Amino acid sequence: VRPAIESAAEEILGLYFPVLDHGFVSLVDVMGDDAAVEQAARVSYGSGTRKVSETRDLLRYLMRHQHTTPLEMVELKFHCAMPMFIARQWIRHRTASVNEYSGRYSVVPAVFYTPEAEQFRSQSKTNKQGRGEQLDPGLHHEAVMRWQFQRDEASAIYDWLLAEDVARELARIDLPLSTYTQWYWKIDLHNLLHFLKLRVDGHAQWEFQQYGQVMAAMVARIVPLVYEAWIDYEVCGTRLSLQERMILDRMINAQGNARSMISVSDGKRDVIADMNGNKVIDIRSREVEEFIAKLNVPERPVFSIDPATSMTAGQVREKWEDK
Ligand SMILES: Cc1cc2nc3c(=O)[nH]c(=O)nc-3n(C[C@H](O)[C@H](O)[C@H](O)COP(=O)(O)OP(=O)(O)OC[C@H]3O[C@@H](n4cnc5c(N)ncnc54)[C@H](O)[C@@H]3O)c2cc1C
């Protein structure tokens, strides 16, 4: 065991944490911890600051001021399995090194994702990229049967093509997006936190959030102080535009609320005018709603993993071979 690996990371290293019905995330390797971030930052700030500044304060300062290069000193390598529709979103994060299972070289396992009844939901009325109300369990049952029918067909054609000695790279072309793929994925902590901020967020697809939550819980164990600062400043913090700051300033001075600051509205644009009717803040109504939402203090999320629920690599292999 290398001294750079903290015991909290050691506890989860090589364990396979289940995600969705057949997916997983496993931490394969890690280099660095909170101390490695601090050590790199001290090069910039000099040893003089060491006496006055606690590690926690320094790491919070870095996060607050987006001094991110010290975070790049920590590297993490994961082994993950996810449905192809999630892999397609995941791969958009260009700052990681990826090596994916090759469907040209190897036979693709017949492992498919099936949403649980709880996640079988209608199209969201408010978010074109989201889901809304839970649908009738009967409809879910029907959908599962239809999915199964289609998957059986796709698997049968795939097996037939392989049996006819058709190249694996061609045999696979009609496998559904629900088919699981897997990869090794290596990234530094700075880019991982950027990835996680986007993917634990409620706007990310629910299935992707499940992966983000497990990985965030791993980060919490490996770099607890960086993690704490990240939750405070990035996950639960927010950005304010010039117009939003102007409204906030007026709210503080007038001891009012955001809505009462809006004096004129034509439905699309809200104009905030001064006592003489002069336009002071020109802002779209949608932005006003978003600003009001930003003022609601979010609940601090808790991301946790329990090693007792993890599997070994061998157990995962057996589970996949059973399919
Ligand atoms: C909720 C949500 C919905 C989305 N919807 C869509 C969609 O409908 N269609 C779609 O195509 N994508 C969509 N995306 C993907 C999104 O546009 C980004 O491609 C993805 O989130 C990766 O973000 P990134 O580029 O910041 O991350 P990374 O690729 O990990 O990059 C990290 C950072 O490095 C820098 N960087 C990396 N590469 C470059 C570069 N070439 N030039 C300049 N800077 C670079 C940027 O600062 C970037 O933020 C969606 C993402 C989310 C979270």
The ligand as a Gaussian input file, in Angstrom:
#p B3LYP/6-31G(d) Opt

LIG

0 1
 C      -28.155000      19.028000     -18.274000
 C      -27.306000      18.917000     -19.508000
 C      -27.926000      18.929000     -20.763000
 C      -27.144000      18.814000     -21.915000
 N      -27.767000      18.804000     -23.147000
 C      -27.030000      18.648000     -24.276000
 C      -27.646000      18.586000     -25.572000
 O      -28.852000      18.677000     -25.696000
 N      -26.847000      18.419000     -26.653000
 C      -25.490000      18.311000     -26.555000
 O      -24.822000      18.160000     -27.579000
 N      -24.878000      18.374000     -25.346000
 C      -25.606000      18.528000     -24.214000
 N      -24.969000      18.566000     -22.991000
 C      -23.524000      18.421000     -22.937000
 C      -22.847000      19.774000     -22.615000
 O      -23.092000      20.732000     -23.635000
 C      -21.343000      19.551000     -22.474000
 O      -20.822000      19.061000     -23.704000
 C      -20.985000      18.545000     -21.399000
 O      -21.700000      18.825000     -20.218000
 C      -19.495000      18.590000     -21.108000
 O      -19.229000      19.803000     -20.475000
 P      -17.814000      20.537000     -20.607000
 O      -17.555000      20.815000     -22.051000
 O      -17.849000      21.702000     -19.686000
 O      -16.880000      19.395000     -19.997000
 P      -15.393000      18.878000     -20.426000
 O      -15.377000      18.368000     -21.823000
 O      -15.045000      17.919000     -19.351000
 O      -14.528000      20.126000     -20.338000
 C      -14.214000      20.748000     -19.094000
 C      -13.870000      22.184000     -19.379000
 O      -12.676000      22.205000     -20.170000
 C      -12.765000      23.268000     -21.115000
 N      -12.692000      22.701000     -22.465000
 C      -12.629000      21.391000     -22.803000
 N      -12.525000      21.253000     -24.123000
 C      -12.540000      22.496000     -24.640000
 C      -12.478000      23.011000     -25.959000
 N      -12.365000      22.234000     -27.030000
 N      -12.506000      24.346000     -26.121000
 C      -12.614000      25.167000     -25.054000
 N      -12.687000      24.744000     -23.776000
 C      -12.644000      23.428000     -23.577000
 C      -14.067000      23.998000     -20.849000
 O      -13.828000      25.022000     -19.924000
 C      -14.914000      22.943000     -20.178000
 O      -15.935000      23.467000     -19.359000
 C      -25.725000      18.697000     -21.819000
 C      -25.134000      18.688000     -20.547000
 C      -25.893000      18.791000     -19.409000
 C      -25.218000      18.757000     -18.054000

